Amino acid sequence: EAHRRGIRVVTELVLNHTSDQHPWFQRARRAAPGSKWREFYVWSDTPERYQDARIIFSDFESSNWAWDSVAGAYYWHRFYSHQPDLNFESPRVREEMLRVVDFWLGMGVDGLRLDAVPYLFEREGTTSENLPETHAFLKELRAHVDAKFTDRLLLAEANQWPEDASAYFGDGDECNMAFHFPVMPRLFLAVEQEDRFPVVDILQQTPEIPANCQWAVFLRNHDELTLEMVSDEERDSMYRSYARNRQARINLGIRRRLAPLLGNDRRKIELMNALLLSLPGTPVLYYGDEIGMGDNIYLGDRNGVRTPMQWSADRNAGFSRANPQQLYLPVIIDPEYHYEALNVEAQHNNPNSLFWWTKRMIALRKRSGVMGRGDIEFLFPDNPKVLAFTRTYRDERVLVVANLSRHAQYVELALQDFEGTVPVEVLGGTRFPPVGRLPYLLTLGPYGFVWLSLEQHTADATATGGIPKAVPVSGAWESVFAGRDRSGLERVMRTWLRGRRWYAGKERQVSSMRITATVPLPDRITLTFVSVTYTEGEPETYVVPLGIAEGEQADWLVRDVAQSIVAMLRRPSGEEETALLYDASYLPAFGTQLLDVIGKRRRVKGDATLIGHAHPALRRLGGAVGADGLPLEVHIPRADQSNSSIVFGDRFIMKLFRKIEPGENPDLEIGRFLTERARFPNVPSLCGALDYQDAGGDEPATVAVVHQLVPNEGDAWSHALGSLGRYYERLLSEGESLSADVEQLPPVLALADEEPSELAEGLLGDYLDLAELLGRRTAELHGALASDATDPAFAPEPVTAHYQRALYQGMRASARRRFRELRRSLRSLHDPAKALGEEVVAREEEVMARFEAVNGDRVRASRIREHGDYHLGQVLYTGNDFVIIDFEGEPARPLSERRIKRVALRDVGSMLRSYDYAAEVGRIDVAERGLVERESEAFEGLAAWAAFWQRWVSAAFVRGYRQAAKPPF
């Protein structure tokens, strides 16, 4: 019947494994070890074999081995434990599998999707994926099929990077087709980031394939939106954008259909399908996505996207006439996707439905072979939000332009090679102006796209109204936080925030800014939570404590801390009565109030709730009051920081996080672990924390943490600059030394194996010992962070070959973006910066080649929680030791990304970079102090001595780290 309707049938052939209920396995488990039946599967007396193979379903399985009590041995499974792997080393297994192939193809099936094909063989010391033996068997299988049948297809399901997946084509003598897994998540990444780079980058990495082979591309598959072929950071970003509900996440993917995944946004759905249909390869649509079917993520496993097809509004959605309780899975009854409203019959009767749109797009694509067989060439306009490329096949040329942004965009395309052609819109036949020598201007609506057959502008600058100098308040001054008066405050906040050091959105265009919650505190202070939405990227929430001052207090603010003033409050009637609204973090009483909430574990309610948490160290260090029973003296540091600090006597220091998001801040999480679990002595004790719980019941956010105040002589950065100052002064005083040849030093790692030279000892002295001590403390910190294998948040995880490849991909992608941004910025730079920028851009490929090492030799190490923002400024010098502080990570990064486990050497590299930076800053400092002229030969001569200092100090740090580090980092 299918063939009569012109439909080809491709069914799934599970080569790799069977069910544990399969007769083959039941026979094998009872057969004698070494017998031909026993050898149908992979057995072992120990689960320690093939340790380099990753666990694919890590959500459900802890090992690739499972014990079988009947056989008295372990059996191998790459997926679930109820799916034992067949032993393809056995000739009988291969013979039986060929018989299975003959059975299905003999029935008239047109093709076979070869499930889990990369995992057929196992080899010790490898990842047991993509082995040569697998490709040898595929060649045997292909030859067998071609000899016995005509016009049949083998489709490889190989969830691998492009270079590995393309190997399944062989020389055109293995699989006819293979799924291109990595391109799929990058389509979603491109839309989420509003940046074409992920798509362009992965397709540029895709090798050429034999002419008789083809990729299969898709947006959804029968399992999940698999996120194996992305970096940890990209996966985290995808989770935050497409699967905020953790129930939607499974293994390393997302169990959602296309429509719910894209928020049921018709424009997004059309854009994604248009890209799918225009990229190289054969598009594969998942059933139900052509009508925008919903899913049920609460069914467990992957069943949520396997619900019955919704044919009509009849019982069981027209899928079956059986009792609804007999269905293999229930039909969708979610109001937004209910089968009675969303079904094939209803959409078939509506010419504007997604069903008919999809049908028309497929028909357009089938008109010619340009989309399936054509070459692809990317265009690189200045606007990264626009993806543009040409497809060329014989004498056909199609220009595809897609807007990845939720806002309208314009783009100027360099189409000089097509000068004189007339673009004709494929969907409607509209003729566009001819292509000339100048860049071709196109404008696209939100998530818009256009296909233009090639036959023979403006940034939306949002106007901001005048910001009022004062906020009118009709009732009590406190009513500025509520009702109609709040809008005036929000307008003022929009300007005021941009002047704050801790505001991270200075370079972004604000779409809206509103106060989402307030919590009243004593002394006329209100803790406000401000949500900022941008035209691009994710929204942010800021913590702003605001106080109201009148009379003498207002005079004091104007006189002593004018920078704290946010706005003037006045009466709308023009009365002279006024008050000041100010940032209360400058007021000692505010710090006392927060410490009281924390120390007494209080809950303070307003629109949201503040929750205080006191830890044992708070009481051990004397509590929140002095010996006289009075609150501790409060000191507000004047330093401009990314957060706000408050010091309490000589006991505590509180950090108030200005930008927050749901979840526990790493400074709290790691501080608690090191203080109470690992008991690491070289960090300040965690004493307490303050959480924010919104009315919606989201995960609490960390607002503040309190640590022990450690007596110190300043941070290691200041100490390093002091040491460098004396070092450079000595060199300048001994003028003849500047002309001497500086030692030709080996790289840092090699230098770390050597004892300091006499010159280094004489010039650097005790500072080398301190650098070595800091290296030891760093290694001890890493040991402490990896000390609890029972805690999933801190348990070390191995660096797998898969992780190495993803790490390489992430580093490569990040570098390419930076080069692209630098290249775009060159026109606005002036010398000498422009010359330096051009030199860097010219060496792009040299830089990219360096990353190849990451994807080269296998790294035997662990991934652990790290400091995350490790430099000399994050270390306190006590006079004879170091204390490591501030485990918040990079505040600009999302919390979930900061919690990702990484190789500990990231911290080491970060500290080495800090030493390098200190050496150069110290050299500039001596010039600014007038000790040497910036243009003098003496100043230039200090550059070599800066390198001398940096190299020896870095070597000492590495030496200390090596001495204290324990395997495997």
Secondary structure, DSSP 8 states (H G I E B T S, - for coil): -TTTTT---EEEEE-SB--TTSHHHHHHHHS-TTSTTGGGB-EES-TTTTTTS--TTTTT-S-SEEEETTTTEEEE-SS-TTS-BB-TTSHHHHHHHHHHHHHHHHTT--EEEEETGGGS---TTS-SSS-HHHHHHHHHHHHHHHHH-SS-EEEE---S-HHHHGGGGTTTTS-SEEE-TTHHHHHHHHHHHT-SHHHHHHHHTS----TT-EEEEES--SS-EE-TTS-HHHHHHHHHHH--SGGGEETTEE---HHHHTTT-HHHHHHHHHHHHHSSSEEE--TTTTTT----GGG-TTGGG-------SSGGGGS--S-GGGSSS-----GGG-TTTSSHHHHHT-TTSHHHHHHHHHHHHTTSSHHHH-EEEEE--S-TTEEEEEEEETTEEEEEEEE-SSS-EEEEE--GGGTT-EEEETTT--B-----SS-EEEEE-TT-EEEEEEE-------------SEEE-SSSGGGGGSTTHHHHHHHHHHHHHHT-TT---TTS-EEEEEEEEEEEETTTEEEEEEEEEESSS--EEEEEEEEEE-HHHHHHHHHH-GGGEEEEEE-TT--S-EEEEEEGGGSHHHHHHHHHHHHTT-EEESSSEEEEEE-HHHHHTT-SB-TTSSB--EE------SSEEEEETTTEEEEE-SEE-SB--HHHHHHHIIIIIS--TTS--EEEEEEEE-TT----EEEEEEEE----S-BHHHHHHHHHHHHHHHHHHSHHHHTS-------HHHHTTS---HHHHHHHTHHHHHHHHHHHHHHHHHHHHT--TT-TTT--EE--HHHHHHHHHHHHHHHHHHHHHHHHHGGG--TTHHHHHHHHHHTHHHHHHHGGGGGSS----EEE---SS-SGGGEEE-SSSEEE------TTS-HHHHT--EETHHHHHHHHHHHHHHHHHHHHHHHHTTSS-TTSHHHHHHHHHHHHHHHHHHHHHHHHHHHH--TT-
